[in-house]
Amino acid sequence: MLFSLFVSTPPDDGRVMVCGCGIGGILGLNDEEDRLVFTEIPALRDKRVKCLAAGPSHSLALTREPLSP
């Protein structure tokens, strides 16, 4: 499995982008599709992301505001 996590710059823009293997939903895009180009994570749009973490089979975003269900 391979995926990448990217935060756009300048920080005011704040978009969180991902690409790579989507198996198990690890890209956070509500599907298991592979992405060959960086794609914005819609659930994090307009959220102030405080911290990002990524591992071999997961990603995590800590936001200042709660996410919608």
Secondary structure, 3 states (H helix, E strand, C coil): CCEEEEECCCCCCCCEEEEECCHHHCCCCCCCCCEEEEEECHHHCCCCEEEEEEECCEEEEEECCCCCC
